[in-house]
Amino acid sequence: MSDVLTQLAAVLETRKSAQPDSSYVASLHAKGLNKILEKVGEECTETLIAAKDAQRSGNSDELVNETADLWFHCMVMLSNLGVG
């Protein structure tokens, strides 16, 4: 797993200097930290809702997907702040 996260962190780092129209991550970096934090907050809320839904339904598929989205946007945030 650490190899995957290391590779993702390297890609995120390269996207910091890419043209905003070249990728979703580059566009987030271009919009700045506030936009990135907005996405982290949005994904956090979606993760919380998915957790409650998983508790009721017993199906955790959506929870896993939303957690992955949250982690991804947290990694974008860390990259933007220069935290490796």
Secondary structure as UniProt FT lines:
FT   HELIX           2..15
FT   TURN            16..17
FT   HELIX           20..22
FT   HELIX           24..31
FT   HELIX           33..57
FT   HELIX           61..80
FT   TURN            81..82
//
